Amino acid sequence: MLLTLRRLFGFALPATEEQVEVRDWRARKWVIEPERPGFAARVEELWRYRRILWFFMVNAVKDRYEGMTLGPFWLFARPLIPMLLMTAVFGGLLRVPSQGVPYILFFIAGSSCWRMFERSNLWVSKSLEQNKSLLKKVYFPRIIAPIASVAPALVEFIVLLVLLVVMCVFYLVKDGIWYMHVGPRLLVAVLAVALSVFFSVAMGLWTSVLQVRHRDVQYSLRYVMQFWQYLTPVIYPMSTLPPRYQFVSYLNPMAPLVEMYKWAILGLGTFPTGPFLSGMVIILATFAGGLIFFTRSEAASVDKL
């Protein structure tokens, strides 16, 4: 009735309380969104939950070797057996050059940095799925799961470093030559390893979410890593490639990191300044994009587990 009079005579009549309430109810819009903190808030949250991060790292290592009768044996055998086989094939049969050092030292040095990246990436990709029982029950920063998953790769890296030192001592006794460099240059090796871990986490922020959505990611990722290894100077020195192919190879961010590590540990080659800077740009871009993607997808990914 009031609406009809308003249309006929063109003047506004006072609305009743019931009409105002209905109109306000229809105008309201409730949007519930998860909080998306910035990078600084993420770092602060990780620091508050640092004990949980340490708990996840210890559990990741325990789950890897707990229950095995020959646990300590496999800790050394898993990386050592492939090393010996690859050394026999590429160093013994194919005579791949090793820049003046025994091939096994060359290969262990390159594989240490590469396996740090490869194994970390594979485990980070499965981090959300492996911790789904806790992720769906208790709140903690979800990014802790991918970061803590690099712990088993760190243990393997320490084992390979011990093997490298043992082999250097062996050649010192055998040939009287100490091949490992000791000094400030080792800081470059630490930087190369740290960047390898950082790059694996950066990629894992993408693949861990994609693994929840598409379960075949873990199988395809293994093939990608095997192919990627041959594009990285682990088995062969970069100097064996023609200059035009070296430029293409250095588009791979892991290539300068492996070269840096071999240069710092054994004094092989030169420090790849230009490729290192371009690789840093790619790594930082991967991490920035991965952090945004993970932050926007973590809630939906946990619900889908």
Secondary structure, DSSP 8 states (H G I E B T S, - for coil): -HHHHHHHH-------HHHHHHHHHHH-----------HHHHHHHHHHTHHHHHHHHHHHHHHHHTT-TTHHHHHHHHHHHHHHHHIIIIIIIS----TTS-HHHHHHHHHHHHHHHHHHHHHHHTHHHHTHHHHTTS---TTHHHHHTTHHHHHHHHHHHHHHHHHHHHHHHHHS---S--STTHHHHHHHHHHHHHHHHHHHHHHHHHHHH-TTHHHHHHHHHHHHHHTTTTSS-GGGS-HHHHHHHTTSTHHHHHHHHHHHHH--S---HHHHHHHHHHHHHHHHHHHHHHHHHHHHHHHH-
